[in-house]
Amino acid sequence: MNVYFNYCLPGFSNCYILGSDGGDADREAGSVPEAGAAPAEPPDALIVDPGAMNENIVDIVERQGYRIRGVLLTHDHWNHCRGLRTLKRIYETDIYAVNQQVRDFTTVMVKNGDSLNLGRFQVGVIGIPGHSTDSVVYRIGNLLFTGDTLSAGLLGTTVSTYGERVQIATLQSRLFSLTGDFVVLPGHGPPSSLEAERRFNAGFQEFEEHKIRRPQFNLDLLDD
């Protein structure tokens, strides 16, 4: 499995192309299939958060001979899906997202706990609302595509204290509880590891410190 990174200048976001092994792209250069042999199936690919659809992405897909099995959206903020219109003009493929409509395209709707079989890929869906109501993390092997929910050292921004608490709670119960070595591939900034974020994420530590400093009220007084 190969992961290609593409930096999308609009919105300074990360787009990822995930390619499977196998197919014509793995044949030795210049080799000729044996007579009567069935043609090899092309390798599969997924595109995550196409904030822009540019020449680099098309070049990777075409050079490797990939068959696009789907587009995964971690959420529908414009800087993570701005490239959809151009992408759909070039490739006929489904869009997977929480919301039914994204930039005028009808999607295949996903929710927390879903498991998707997309060609050679098995994709787990982990719902982490907070940064947005439709935020999800996609788990593919030991890779976590976290969008804006979790970045290296940071948590996703929220518009309310309630959203912040929901995001923290679901991160703890659904993501930080995973066992094993996972690579975090965020929507912005460099990659990280899940273990590093458990131990050192500044956004999570700031929330915990603020919670300790928050004044405690004696609710028994309200009974008088």
Secondary structure as GFF3:
##gff-version 3
##sequence-region A 1 224
A	DSSP	beta_strand	2	8	.	.	.	ID=ss1
A	DSSP	beta_strand	13	19	.	.	.	ID=ss2
A	DSSP	three_ten_helix	24	26	.	.	.	ID=ss3
A	DSSP	beta_strand	44	48	.	.	.	ID=ss4
A	DSSP	alpha_helix	55	64	.	.	.	ID=ss5
A	DSSP	beta_strand	67	72	.	.	.	ID=ss6
A	DSSP	alpha_helix	78	81	.	.	.	ID=ss7
A	DSSP	alpha_helix	84	90	.	.	.	ID=ss8
A	DSSP	beta_strand	95	97	.	.	.	ID=ss9
A	DSSP	beta_strand	101	102	.	.	.	ID=ss10
A	DSSP	beta_strand	105	106	.	.	.	ID=ss11
A	DSSP	beta_strand	108	109	.	.	.	ID=ss12
A	DSSP	beta_strand	115	118	.	.	.	ID=ss13
A	DSSP	beta_strand	121	127	.	.	.	ID=ss14
A	DSSP	beta_strand	136	140	.	.	.	ID=ss15
A	DSSP	beta_strand	143	147	.	.	.	ID=ss16
A	DSSP	beta_strand	150	151	.	.	.	ID=ss17
A	DSSP	beta_strand	154	155	.	.	.	ID=ss18
A	DSSP	alpha_helix	161	170	.	.	.	ID=ss19
A	DSSP	pi_helix	171	175	.	.	.	ID=ss20
A	DSSP	beta_strand	183	186	.	.	.	ID=ss21
A	DSSP	beta_strand	192	193	.	.	.	ID=ss22
A	DSSP	alpha_helix	194	200	.	.	.	ID=ss23
A	DSSP	alpha_helix	202	213	.	.	.	ID=ss24
A	DSSP	three_ten_helix	219	223	.	.	.	ID=ss25
###
